[in-house]
Structure formats: C-alpha cells, structure tokens
Amino acid sequence: MLHYSRWKSILIWLTTLISILIALPNVLSQSTLDALPDWMPKRPMTLGLDLQGGSYIMLRLERGDIVKERVDTVLDEVRGNLRQASIGYTGLAADGQTVRFRLRDVSQIDAAKEALKDLTAPVSTGLTSASIIEVTINAGTDGAFQLLLTDEGINYRVSSALSQSIEVVRRRVDELGTTEPLILRQGSDRIVVQVPGLQDPQRLKALLNQTAKLTFHLVDTSMPVAEAINGRPPATSEVVYSNDDPPVPYLLEKRAILSGENLVDAQPGFNQQNNEPIVSFRFDSKGAKTFANVTQQHVGEPFAIVLDNQVITAPLIKEPIIGGAGQISGRFDPQAANDLAVLLRAGALPATLTVVEERTVGPGLGADSIRAGVIAGIIGLVAVIAFMTFFYGTLGIIANIAMIINVVMMIAILSLLGATLTLPGIAGIVLTIGQAVDSNVLFYERFREEVKAGRSIPQAMEAGFSKAFGTIIDANLTTLIAAVILFYMGSGPVRGFAVTLSIGIVTTVFTAYTVSRLMIAIWMRRTRPKTLPKGIRTGFFDFAAIRFMAIRNYTFTVSAALTIASIAGFATLGLNLGIDFTGGSVIEVQDKRGAADLADIRARLNDLNLSGVQVQQFGDPSVVLIRVQSQDAGENAEQSAVAKIRGELGDDFDFRRVEVVGPSVSGELALTGLIGVGLSLLAIMGYIWIRFEWQFAIGAIVATLHDLLLTIGLFVVTGLEFDITSIAAVLTIVGYSLNDTVVVYDRMRENLRRYKKMPLPLLIDTSINSTLSRTILTSVTTLIAIAALVLFGGEVIRGFTISMLFGVVVGTFSSIYIAAPILILFKLRPENFQGGDEQDEGKASTAPAV
C-alpha cells in the first residue's frame, strides 16, 4: 500500500524545504541577502562567462622556448668547461636538441668527458628520490662529440616552467583587481584563465602574452651601431632595437648586468619635471650593490633597459646610483605605465605563452542571454503545466508540483556544489522540465492499466509505482551515461550542460518516486477514490490498435533512403563546421548607430587582407556576426586577425562576443567529440546488453545510429553550424532516443514473459500500443519545452536547440519503427524469457492482428 511513516514524510518535506532555502538566494537581490540571518544560505549559482560576461583564455607554453634556453645553457657550459680544462675544440653548434663539437686533439677525449660530466649528472625532480638525466654524451673515436638533451629532461623543464608560469599569471591577473578569477593547469603545457566580468579582454591578453623579461645592459660604444648592422658586431655584443616607431637600433653587450629577478617593487608614477608617466623600480640588496658598482665604473656612458628584447630606454649614467632605485621612462601613457609596473611586480614568464583559444562575452550579451533563457524557461514551464493539467487533472497538478520541486532541487544542488550555470546549462534545465513528467506519466499509465485489470485504486496505484520504477531507472540511466561522458569529454558551456542534465536526471527520479508518491498517498487518504479520477483524459489511447509492424518494410525502406541520403550529403556537401573544429574566429558586434550596414562592413574588412571573412545579420538588425576562417599562419595569426577587426570597427561597434580557436585546439576538439560519441554508444550498448538480450542491444544501437545520421543530414540540409554544442545536442539525442527505446523494450520483455506463444510481430505491436500514451505525452511535453528554447532562447543556442527538437521527433520514430523491427530481423526467441501462464495468453485476444 502507499503508506509513508511519519519520519519518512517529515524527511521528504524537510529535504524539499532545505532545497527551497538553498535555491532562494538565486532570486533575491544582494541587499536582501545581506539582511538575512547568518544561518541562512546566501550562495547563489555561479554564472558562466556566457551569462555574466568575461573572458576565457587558454594559453600554451611554447616548448620551443624551453628547448632553446636549455640548448643555449648547454652551449655556454660546454664552452666554459672546455676552456677551463684547456681543451681545444672546433665547430661548437646546436641542431634541435643536439649540441655538437669536435676536439682538435683526439687524445683529449677522456679529459673532455671528465670536464663535461657535470652536464650528465642526474637531476632530482623533488618527488621522493626520483631523478632524471637531462643530457647524454656520445663521443666518437675521431673526437666528435654529441650532447643530446633528453625528452625526459625537456618535459621536466616544461612542467616546472608551467608551474612557474601559473604563479606569474595569477599575480598578473590579481593585479588587475578582477573578482574571482580562475586559473587552472590543463594537460602538460596549457593554462586556462577565466576572468568573469572583465571589461577589457584586450588588456588581459596583452598582460598574459608578454614574457616581461627585464634586463639591464651596458651600451657598447666601441663601434657605431650602423657599422655593426652592416658589418659584424663584436662577439660579446648584439644589435637590439627599441620599441619606438620607427625602431631605433642599439649595440648592447650581451651580458646583462642585472635582471628583473633583482627587483622587489615597481610602481607607476609621473616625472616631476615634465609630468610624463614613468615606472619607478627598486632593487633588492644584492641588485642595489651591483647596480651601484656598475654605475660608479661607467659614469658618462649609456646603459639600456631591455624588456622582452626591446630597448625601453637608454639613458646616460650621469652619476653613481647608490640607492638601489631608479625609473624607466619612455613613450608611456598612464595605463601602459601601470601595466608595465604590473608585469615587473608579477615577474617574468620562463617562456612565451601563446593564446590558442579565446572566448569573450560582453556583459550586455550575457544579460540578454539570461533574459532569453529565463523567458524560454517560464514559457516552457507554463506550457507543460497546462498540458499535464489538461490530460491528468488532479494527478497532473501533483506531477506539476513535483516538477517545480524538481527544478528547485536542481538549482539548489547547482548552488550547493558551486557549479557554473551556462547558457546551454539553462537549456538543460528547460529540457529537464520537458522530461520531468515522463516518470509521472509512466506511473499514471501503469496505474490505469492496473485499474482496468480489476485492481482497487490503492492496489493499482501501488502496483503502478512498483512496475514503472524499473523502467524509469533503465530509461534514465542511458541518458545519464551520455551526460557523464559529455561532462568528461566536453569543456566550458558544454560541460555546464552536462552537469545540469545529470543533476536533472537524478532529481527527476527522486521527486517522481518520493515527492509525487507522497503527495498521491496524501491525496488518496483524504479523498479515498473508488474509481479513476475524472480529470484523466488519456483513455482514448486504450483503443489504439495500430499495426506498426505491418508497414515495417516500408518504414525500413524510407529510413534507409534518408540515412543513405544523409551519408551522401555529408560525403559530398559536408557540414558547415564551426570554428571549434576548423579554427578561426567568430565575432558578434552591435552597431552603436542603429541598423548595421552589411555592405559597408564587408568593404571595410576587405581592406584588412584577411582570408575567408563572412558577414551576416544575426537576429537584431543592429547585430552582425563576423566569421573569419583560420589564417593558416600559426596560433598568433588568429589573434592578429581579431586585433585588426577591432582596430577597424572598434569606434562604431560594440564587441558583444569574441571566440577564437587556434588550429591545434580545433583538431583536439574534433577528435574529442568523435571519441565522446563513440564511448557513449559503447557504454549504452553494454548496459542494454546486460539488462536485456543481445538483440535488444543491437536494436538500440541501430536505432541510435539512425537518429545520429538523420541529425547529421539535418545539419547538411539546413546549413546549421556544427560546433562543440552540436556534439552536446547529438549526445542528448542519443540519451533521449534510448530513453524512449528502453521504455518500449521493457514492455516487450514483460510481454515476452507473459505471452510466450504469441507471434513476435503481434507481441511488438501490443507492447507499442500499450506504451503509446506515454510515448506521445512525453514526446509532446519535451517538444513543448524545446520549442520554447527555439523560439525564445536566443540566437546563440538556436542551432543547438533546433537539432534537439529534430532529435526528439526522429528518436520517437526510431523507437517504434527501427528498434522494434530489428528484434524480428534478428529472430528474438520468446522462449528465452521465463514466466507467464495460459490465462495471460488469453488476454492477448484483443491485440491487433498482423
């Protein structure tokens, strides 16, 4: 019986109340939250960058810089050690990770090995007693030496440099005064920087891109710089250019007298004599002593301050500088002086960091996305509530209350976990609204069947819950598998979608089996119904006797033709791949003056000599989407293209969104997406194989592949952009399609136990007809919710939602006309299923004939 003890009821309602309290901060203003008691939860959901604005930047540490630095160090050590040991050599040079030289006297081979043995000594990695060999030496009998920098040693240096870079990046970002930046290590050579609410992403990129290696050099006055440029400068000097326009050359001594490592402080300021911006710096005690000695010895001579191999300034040393402080002057504006001070205080990067991916959203677009998502959610919620109330009356109201509690619990868990809510995450919540009623529909339809079988209302309701629960678990687990794989294989907003979808699945099952069941128990105790409630209007499905399998050959033929057409279209026309898979840039701008003139924008961008520029209107007449294909000139070329467009359009347009994906990242995203889809199919097939017979697993996979290929055909025919969110849509379609398929399969398995002698086509028709009400009602509610997203969710996720809408339709079709007939094709044997009796077989007489 539907009986709940007092403590169980209290626990369920207490869980609901706690969820409401945890979710409440998301709808209260900050002033109201501040006024609440300290014991009240005050933590709202964390909004993703696509909702609150900000920048996501992925930086790659250039391995080549580390290799070059190590090679230069080995060259210096070889040169110094051999000179100190009085060993003659010739042809000292480097090639890749190999350093070569030849001894003048082959009798000194052993002496040379002894002199260089320090280079081959094991280096401790700091992890327990682990050590690595950074350099190996090979010596020939002819006196030829090869020193090889090992990959293991370079990897260790790269890892150490990445750790150091993370700290430098963190200090630089913190100096900007931004709130809650997130800086993470990703893989072996990358850093992810997320800065919410950032108003000036260009400034952030400039700070992160600059190595900020500061050195102080004496100017070599032994020969004119022009002669050094045209001839051959001294071996100990080199020509370095200034950052002026045009650049000014200087002949500097290669050896730095001091470096930025000796700085303890740097602050922006103004020169009191001419009021020009300057940067004042201060050395530590060692640096101050060295600087004092050098300036004492070289009074009247110039020295240069060099930042990232560019001369910032080269003043004369008028008198000894003994206080350990000085200043850097140049053609600075106040912000440039402040940024230079930030760089110097934060320290130099050990190697160059290249921007390989950037996703920036302006706060205006973020607010628009929130507004669109909330509107779509409210419309979808109201429509689903009306739909369920119409078809189930009082029971529909109970299902609606449970659905609302379900959404509240989702928001509470997201807030409690500190999960990030993204725009696709809002889509996940709306999708959950559509699917949340599925469990209730399964319960209610089972309840009706038990009443028709002659059970009393309480017994029928209890049996309905018991029999439907296994189906609910099977159906939702398949979607959960796809969501979990999507989380691990996805990134950014896609991962946010996977999180909300996963949480939605868990809360849906919980609310359906506890909250809904408890409310129904309370309703039944108070009303003690003797017959079905009059508000239930799904009885007309009881007369369904559709001969689905009678036309299976025709539906197979049509489906096969559409599938082949999709494959052919993919092979010939291809997909309209987004920058996630091809590399390049997408820039959304809004004209400050009103409606945008596309022809004028195209003309202005054509003068920038960028390849593959497309300009199109994007929703509002004032909003324009600019696509720039990959420039095929390395990672920096993509950033240069965006910088050119900013320079050309920045005065007349607001940059609402900028996405830049370099060629290396785009290839990885494409591979990851394919692996994610493949793993999802394998995992789900394995689960169904375990829970059902092998024919069921094959049928589910064939139906799923059918849905995937038709969805690909949709992208081919419509020209919708296929990007990383499309992968999320595809995996969601996989989960939904299998959800529907598993419900039908579960009823087939039950009937196979009951009607062992019934012909398989007839049994399949009986099973589909008996679950038809659930299939239609769930599909319609899901379609209503997704349609709200399509119509009101905004342009940014329109392709994502359209593909999901299509997927629901083809998923419902394939559950009936693909997954089911496969069982006939593979000759599923009813005798494999135990149970049933002759009396049950007699009840099948009303089933449709085939």
HUSULSUL-V381122 format. One record per residue. N is the residue number from 0. RES is the residue in one small letter. OMEGA is omega in whole degrees, 0 to 359 (999 if undefined). D_CENTER is the distance of its C-alpha to the mean C-alpha in whole Angstrom. Layout:
N;RES;OMEGA;D_CENTER / N;RES;OMEGA;D_CENTER
This chain:
0;m;177;47 / 1;l;182;44 / 2;h;177;45 / 3;y;175;43 / 4;s;183;45 / 5;r;183;45 / 6;w;176;43 / 7;k;179;40 / 8;s;180;40 / 9;i;181;40 / 10;l;180;37 / 11;i;181;35 / 12;w;177;36 / 13;l;177;35 / 14;t;178;32 / 15;t;181;32 / 16;l;179;33 / 17;i;178;31 / 18;s;179;28 / 19;i;181;29 / 20;l;181;30 / 21;i;182;26 / 22;a;187;25 / 23;l;181;28 / 24;p;182;26 / 25;n;181;24 / 26;v;180;27 / 27;l;177;29 / 28;s;181;29 / 29;q;179;29 / 30;s;178;33 / 31;t;178;33 / 32;l;180;31 / 33;d;182;33 / 34;a;181;36 / 35;l;177;35 / 36;p;184;37 / 37;d;182;35 / 38;w;180;35 / 39;m;175;32 / 40;p;182;29 / 41;k;185;27 / 42;r;176;24 / 43;p;175;22 / 44;m;174;18 / 45;t;180;15 / 46;l;177;14 / 47;g;182;11 / 48;l;180;11 / 49;d;179;12 / 50;l;181;14 / 51;q;182;16 / 52;g;181;16 / 53;g;185;15 / 54;s;171;13 / 55;y;182;10 / 56;i;174;11 / 57;m;182;11 / 58;l;177;15 / 59;r;176;16 / 60;l;182;20 / 61;e;181;22 / 62;r;181;24 / 63;g;178;27 / 64;d;180;28 / 65;i;179;28 / 66;v;181;30 / 67;k;180;33 / 68;e;180;33 / 69;r;178;34 / 70;v;178;36 / 71;d;178;38 / 72;t;179;39 / 73;v;177;40 / 74;l;179;42 / 75;d;180;44 / 76;e;178;44 / 77;v;181;46 / 78;r;182;48 / 79;g;183;49 / 80;n;180;50 / 81;l;178;52 / 82;r;180;54 / 83;q;179;55 / 84;a;179;56 / 85;s;179;58 / 86;i;181;57 / 87;g;181;57 / 88;y;178;54 / 89;t;174;53 / 90;g;179;50 / 91;l;182;47 / 92;a;181;44 / 93;a;176;40 / 94;d;184;39 / 95;g;179;35 / 96;q;183;35 / 97;t;175;39 / 98;v;184;41 / 99;r;169;45 / 100;f;180;48 / 101;r;179;52 / 102;l;175;55 / 103;r;182;58 / 104;d;184;60 / 105;v;178;59 / 106;s;181;61 / 107;q;181;58 / 108;i;181;56 / 109;d;179;56 / 110;a;179;56 / 111;a;176;53 / 112;k;179;51 / 113;e;181;52 / 114;a;184;51 / 115;l;185;48 / 116;k;179;47 / 117;d;181;45 / 118;l;183;43 / 119;t;181;42 / 120;a;178;42 / 121;p;180;40 / 122;v;179;37 / 123;s;179;36 / 124;t;180;32 / 125;g;179;33 / 126;l;186;32 / 127;t;182;35 / 128;s;183;37 / 129;a;177;35 / 130;s;181;36 / 131;i;175;35 / 132;i;182;37 / 133;e;184;36 / 134;v;172;39 / 135;t;183;41 / 136;i;173;44 / 137;n;181;46 / 138;a;178;50 / 139;g;180;52 / 140;t;180;56 / 141;d;179;56 / 142;g;179;54 / 143;a;180;51 / 144;f;172;48 / 145;q;176;44 / 146;l;184;42 / 147;l;174;39 / 148;l;185;35 / 149;t;176;34 / 150;d;179;30 / 151;e;179;30 / 152;g;179;31 / 153;i;179;29 / 154;n;178;26 / 155;y;179;28 / 156;r;179;28 / 157;v;179;24 / 158;s;179;23 / 159;s;180;26 / 160;a;180;25 / 161;l;177;21 / 162;s;178;22 / 163;q;181;25 / 164;s;180;22 / 165;i;179;20 / 166;e;178;23 / 167;v;179;24 / 168;v;180;21 / 169;r;180;21 / 170;r;180;25 / 171;r;181;24 / 172;v;179;21 / 173;d;180;23 / 174;e;180;26 / 175;l;179;25 / 176;g;180;25 / 177;t;182;22 / 178;t;173;21 / 179;e;174;19 / 180;p;179;17 / 181;l;182;14 / 182;i;187;15 / 183;l;171;13 / 184;r;178;14 / 185;q;181;12 / 186;g;185;14 / 187;s;186;18 / 188;d;185;17 / 189;r;178;14 / 190;i;176;14 / 191;v;179;11 / 192;v;176;13 / 193;q;181;12 / 194;v;181;15 / 195;p;174;15 / 196;g;182;18 / 197;l;183;19 / 198;q;186;22 / 199;d;182;22 / 200;p;180;19 / 201;q;179;21 / 202;r;178;23 / 203;l;180;20 / 204;k;179;20 / 205;a;179;23 / 206;l;183;24 / 207;l;182;21 / 208;n;188;22 / 209;q;179;26 / 210;t;179;27 / 211;a;175;30 / 212;k;184;32 / 213;l;177;35 / 214;t;178;39 / 215;f;183;42 / 216;h;170;45 / 217;l;176;48 / 218;v;179;49 / 219;d;181;52 / 220;t;183;55 / 221;s;178;57 / 222;m;178;56 / 223;p;183;55 / 224;v;179;51 / 225;a;179;52 / 226;e;179;54 / 227;a;180;51 / 228;i;183;49 / 229;n;182;52 / 230;g;181;53 / 231;r;181;52 / 232;p;176;51 / 233;p;184;52 / 234;a;183;50 / 235;t;183;49 / 236;s;178;48 / 237;e;179;45 / 238;v;178;45 / 239;v;183;42 / 240;y;179;41 / 241;s;177;40 / 242;n;178;38 / 243;d;176;40 / 244;d;4;40 / 245;p;181;42 / 246;p;178;42 / 247;v;181;45 / 248;p;176;45 / 249;y;174;46 / 250;l;185;48 / 251;l;172;46 / 252;e;183;47 / 253;k;182;44 / 254;r;178;45 / 255;a;179;43 / 256;i;178;45 / 257;l;177;43 / 258;s;181;39 / 259;g;179;36 / 260;e;180;36 / 261;n;179;40 / 262;l;174;38 / 263;v;180;38 / 264;d;174;37 / 265;a;183;37 / 266;q;175;37 / 267;p;179;37 / 268;g;180;41 / 269;f;175;44 / 270;n;185;47 / 271;q;182;50 / 272;q;182;52 / 273;n;177;50 / 274;n;177;47 / 275;e;178;44 / 276;p;178;41 / 277;i;172;41 / 278;v;178;39 / 279;s;181;41 / 280;f;180;41 / 281;r;181;42 / 282;f;169;43 / 283;d;186;43 / 284;s;179;47 / 285;k;180;46 / 286;g;180;45 / 287;a;180;47 / 288;k;179;50 / 289;t;181;49 / 290;f;178;49 / 291;a;180;52 / 292;n;182;54 / 293;v;182;52 / 294;t;175;53 / 295;q;184;57 / 296;q;187;57 / 297;h;177;56 / 298;v;181;57 / 299;g;179;58 / 300;e;178;55 / 301;p;169;51 / 302;f;187;48 / 303;a;172;45 / 304;i;188;41 / 305;v;177;39 / 306;l;180;35 / 307;d;175;33 / 308;n;172;36 / 309;q;180;37 / 310;v;178;40 / 311;i;179;39 / 312;t;181;43 / 313;a;183;46 / 314;p;173;49 / 315;l;175;52 / 316;i;184;53 / 317;k;180;56 / 318;e;179;57 / 319;p;178;55 / 320;i;189;52 / 321;i;183;53 / 322;g;180;51 / 323;g;180;47 / 324;a;178;46 / 325;g;179;45 / 326;q;178;44 / 327;i;177;42 / 328;s;181;43 / 329;g;180;41 / 330;r;182;40 / 331;f;159;38 / 332;d;184;37 / 333;p;181;36 / 334;q;178;32 / 335;a;177;33 / 336;a;179;35 / 337;n;180;33 / 338;d;178;30 / 339;l;178;32 / 340;a;177;33 / 341;v;181;30 / 342;l;183;29 / 343;l;178;32 / 344;r;182;32 / 345;a;181;28 / 346;g;183;30 / 347;a;173;29 / 348;l;179;26 / 349;p;179;27 / 350;a;180;26 / 351;t;173;24 / 352;l;182;20 / 353;t;177;19 / 354;v;180;16 / 355;v;176;14 / 356;e;178;11 / 357;e;175;12 / 358;r;183;10 / 359;t;179;13 / 360;v;177;15 / 361;g;181;18 / 362;p;179;20 / 363;g;178;22 / 364;l;178;19 / 365;g;178;17 / 366;a;178;20 / 367;d;180;21 / 368;s;178;18 / 369;i;181;19 / 370;r;180;22 / 371;a;180;21 / 372;g;180;19 / 373;v;179;22 / 374;i;180;25 / 375;a;179;23 / 376;g;181;23 / 377;i;180;27 / 378;i;178;28 / 379;g;180;26 / 380;l;181;28 / 381;v;181;31 / 382;a;180;31 / 383;v;178;30 / 384;i;180;33 / 385;a;182;36 / 386;f;182;35 / 387;m;179;35 / 388;t;180;38 / 389;f;187;40 / 390;f;185;40 / 391;y;176;40 / 392;g;182;42 / 393;t;178;42 / 394;l;177;40 / 395;g;177;37 / 396;i;177;38 / 397;i;179;37 / 398;a;179;34 / 399;n;178;33 / 400;i;178;33 / 401;a;179;31 / 402;m;179;29 / 403;i;176;29 / 404;i;178;29 / 405;n;179;26 / 406;v;179;24 / 407;v;179;25 / 408;m;177;24 / 409;m;181;21 / 410;i;180;20 / 411;a;180;23 / 412;i;177;20 / 413;l;179;17 / 414;s;182;19 / 415;l;181;21 / 416;l;185;18 / 417;g;180;17 / 418;a;182;13 / 419;t;178;11 / 420;l;179;12 / 421;t;178;10 / 422;l;172;12 / 423;p;176;11 / 424;g;174;12 / 425;i;176;15 / 426;a;177;15 / 427;g;178;15 / 428;i;179;18 / 429;v;178;20 / 430;l;178;20 / 431;t;177;21 / 432;i;180;24 / 433;g;184;25 / 434;q;186;25 / 435;a;182;26 / 436;v;184;29 / 437;d;181;29 / 438;s;178;30 / 439;n;178;33 / 440;v;178;34 / 441;l;178;35 / 442;f;186;37 / 443;y;181;39 / 444;e;174;40 / 445;r;178;41 / 446;f;180;43 / 447;r;180;44 / 448;e;181;45 / 449;e;177;47 / 450;v;178;49 / 451;k;181;50 / 452;a;174;51 / 453;g;180;53 / 454;r;174;52 / 455;s;183;52 / 456;i;179;49 / 457;p;180;48 / 458;q;181;49 / 459;a;180;47 / 460;m;179;44 / 461;e;179;44 / 462;a;179;44 / 463;g;178;41 / 464;f;183;39 / 465;s;184;39 / 466;k;183;39 / 467;a;188;36 / 468;f;179;34 / 469;g;178;34 / 470;t;180;32 / 471;i;180;30 / 472;i;180;28 / 473;d;184;28 / 474;a;183;27 / 475;n;179;24 / 476;l;179;23 / 477;t;177;22 / 478;t;181;20 / 479;l;177;18 / 480;i;179;18 / 481;a;182;16 / 482;a;181;14 / 483;v;179;14 / 484;i;177;13 / 485;l;179;10 / 486;f;183;9 / 487;y;182;10 / 488;m;184;9 / 489;g;178;5 / 490;s;173;2 / 491;g;183;2 / 492;p;180;5 / 493;v;177;5 / 494;r;176;6 / 495;g;176;8 / 496;f;180;10 / 497;a;180;10 / 498;v;182;12 / 499;t;179;14 / 500;l;180;15 / 501;s;179;16 / 502;i;179;18 / 503;g;179;19 / 504;i;181;21 / 505;v;181;22 / 506;t;178;24 / 507;t;179;25 / 508;v;182;27 / 509;f;183;28 / 510;t;181;30 / 511;a;186;31 / 512;y;179;33 / 513;t;184;34 / 514;v;180;34 / 515;s;183;35 / 516;r;179;38 / 517;l;180;39 / 518;m;178;40 / 519;i;178;41 / 520;a;178;43 / 521;i;180;44 / 522;w;182;45 / 523;m;178;47 / 524;r;183;49 / 525;r;185;50 / 526;t;182;51 / 527;r;183;52 / 528;p;178;51 / 529;k;179;54 / 530;t;177;52 / 531;l;176;49 / 532;p;183;48 / 533;k;183;49 / 534;g;181;45 / 535;i;185;44 / 536;r;180;44 / 537;t;182;42 / 538;g;182;46 / 539;f;176;46 / 540;f;183;43 / 541;d;182;46 / 542;f;180;48 / 543;a;176;45 / 544;a;185;47 / 545;i;180;45 / 546;r;184;46 / 547;f;185;42 / 548;m;180;43 / 549;a;181;46 / 550;i;185;44 / 551;r;180;41 / 552;n;178;43 / 553;y;180;42 / 554;t;175;38 / 555;f;182;38 / 556;t;179;39 / 557;v;181;37 / 558;s;179;34 / 559;a;180;35 / 560;a;179;36 / 561;l;179;32 / 562;t;178;30 / 563;i;178;32 / 564;a;178;32 / 565;s;179;28 / 566;i;180;28 / 567;a;178;31 / 568;g;178;29 / 569;f;182;26 / 570;a;184;28 / 571;t;183;30 / 572;l;181;28 / 573;g;179;25 / 574;l;172;21 / 575;n;187;20 / 576;l;176;17 / 577;g;183;15 / 578;i;177;14 / 579;d;184;11 / 580;f;182;13 / 581;t;189;16 / 582;g;181;15 / 583;g;186;17 / 584;s;170;17 / 585;v;183;16 / 586;i;176;18 / 587;e;182;20 / 588;v;177;23 / 589;q;182;26 / 590;d;180;29 / 591;k;187;31 / 592;r;182;34 / 593;g;180;34 / 594;a;183;33 / 595;a;177;31 / 596;d;185;34 / 597;l;181;31 / 598;a;179;34 / 599;d;179;35 / 600;i;179;31 / 601;r;180;31 / 602;a;181;34 / 603;r;181;33 / 604;l;178;30 / 605;n;181;32 / 606;d;184;34 / 607;l;179;31 / 608;n;175;31 / 609;l;181;28 / 610;s;173;27 / 611;g;179;26 / 612;v;177;25 / 613;q;181;25 / 614;v;180;26 / 615;q;176;26 / 616;q;186;26 / 617;f;180;23 / 618;g;181;25 / 619;d;181;27 / 620;p;181;30 / 621;s;184;29 / 622;v;183;25 / 623;v;176;25 / 624;l;180;22 / 625;i;177;22 / 626;r;178;20 / 627;v;181;21 / 628;q;180;21 / 629;s;186;20 / 630;q;175;23 / 631;d;178;24 / 632;a;179;25 / 633;g;184;22 / 634;e;185;19 / 635;n;181;21 / 636;a;180;23 / 637;e;179;20 / 638;q;179;20 / 639;s;179;24 / 640;a;179;23 / 641;v;179;21 / 642;a;179;24 / 643;k;181;27 / 644;i;176;26 / 645;r;180;25 / 646;g;183;29 / 647;e;188;30 / 648;l;188;29 / 649;g;182;28 / 650;d;187;31 / 651;d;186;31 / 652;f;169;28 / 653;d;179;25 / 654;f;185;22 / 655;r;183;20 / 656;r;176;16 / 657;v;176;15 / 658;e;180;13 / 659;v;179;14 / 660;v;179;12 / 661;g;184;15 / 662;p;181;16 / 663;s;181;15 / 664;v;182;12 / 665;s;178;12 / 666;g;179;15 / 667;e;180;12 / 668;l;179;10 / 669;a;180;13 / 670;l;180;14 / 671;t;179;11 / 672;g;179;11 / 673;l;179;15 / 674;i;180;15 / 675;g;179;13 / 676;v;180;16 / 677;g;180;19 / 678;l;179;18 / 679;s;180;18 / 680;l;181;21 / 681;l;182;23 / 682;a;182;22 / 683;i;178;23 / 684;m;178;26 / 685;g;181;27 / 686;y;181;27 / 687;i;178;29 / 688;w;180;31 / 689;i;185;32 / 690;r;183;33 / 691;f;173;35 / 692;e;184;37 / 693;w;178;35 / 694;q;178;36 / 695;f;181;34 / 696;a;179;31 / 697;i;179;32 / 698;g;180;32 / 699;a;181;29 / 700;i;178;27 / 701;v;179;29 / 702;a;180;29 / 703;t;178;25 / 704;l;177;25 / 705;h;180;27 / 706;d;180;25 / 707;l;183;22 / 708;l;177;24 / 709;l;176;26 / 710;t;174;22 / 711;i;177;22 / 712;g;177;25 / 713;l;179;24 / 714;f;180;22 / 715;v;185;24 / 716;v;185;27 / 717;t;183;25 / 718;g;177;24 / 719;l;181;20 / 720;e;179;17 / 721;f;182;15 / 722;d;185;12 / 723;i;177;8 / 724;t;176;9 / 725;s;174;13 / 726;i;177;12 / 727;a;179;11 / 728;a;181;14 / 729;v;180;16 / 730;l;175;15 / 731;t;177;16 / 732;i;177;19 / 733;v;181;20 / 734;g;182;20 / 735;y;181;22 / 736;s;181;24 / 737;l;175;25 / 738;n;180;25 / 739;d;181;28 / 740;t;182;30 / 741;v;178;30 / 742;v;179;32 / 743;v;180;34 / 744;y;181;35 / 745;d;178;35 / 746;r;177;38 / 747;m;180;39 / 748;r;178;39 / 749;e;180;41 / 750;n;177;44 / 751;l;177;44 / 752;r;185;46 / 753;r;187;48 / 754;y;187;49 / 755;k;183;50 / 756;k;181;52 / 757;m;176;50 / 758;p;186;49 / 759;l;178;46 / 760;p;179;45 / 761;l;180;47 / 762;l;179;45 / 763;i;177;42 / 764;d;179;43 / 765;t;181;44 / 766;s;181;41 / 767;i;180;39 / 768;n;182;42 / 769;s;177;41 / 770;t;186;38 / 771;l;180;38 / 772;s;178;38 / 773;r;182;35 / 774;t;183;33 / 775;i;183;34 / 776;l;180;33 / 777;t;180;30 / 778;s;182;29 / 779;v;179;30 / 780;t;178;29 / 781;t;178;25 / 782;l;179;26 / 783;i;182;28 / 784;a;182;24 / 785;i;178;22 / 786;a;176;25 / 787;a;177;25 / 788;l;180;21 / 789;v;186;22 / 790;l;189;25 / 791;f;185;24 / 792;g;178;20 / 793;g;185;20 / 794;e;188;19 / 795;v;183;16 / 796;i;184;15 / 797;r;178;18 / 798;g;178;17 / 799;f;184;15 / 800;t;178;18 / 801;i;180;21 / 802;s;177;19 / 803;m;178;19 / 804;l;178;23 / 805;f;182;24 / 806;g;178;22 / 807;v;181;24 / 808;v;182;28 / 809;v;177;27 / 810;g;177;26 / 811;t;179;29 / 812;f;185;32 / 813;s;178;30 / 814;s;182;31 / 815;i;192;35 / 816;y;176;36 / 817;i;184;34 / 818;a;183;33 / 819;a;181;36 / 820;p;178;38 / 821;i;180;37 / 822;l;176;39 / 823;i;182;42 / 824;l;181;41 / 825;f;171;41 / 826;k;175;44 / 827;l;186;42 / 828;r;181;45 / 829;p;183;46 / 830;e;177;48 / 831;n;184;45 / 832;f;184;45 / 833;q;175;47 / 834;g;177;49 / 835;g;178;50 / 836;d;184;54 / 837;e;180;56 / 838;q;178;56 / 839;d;182;53 / 840;e;181;53 / 841;g;181;56 / 842;k;182;53 / 843;a;185;52 / 844;s;180;54 / 845;t;181;53 / 846;a;182;50 / 847;p;177;50 / 848;a;180;52 / 849;v;999;50
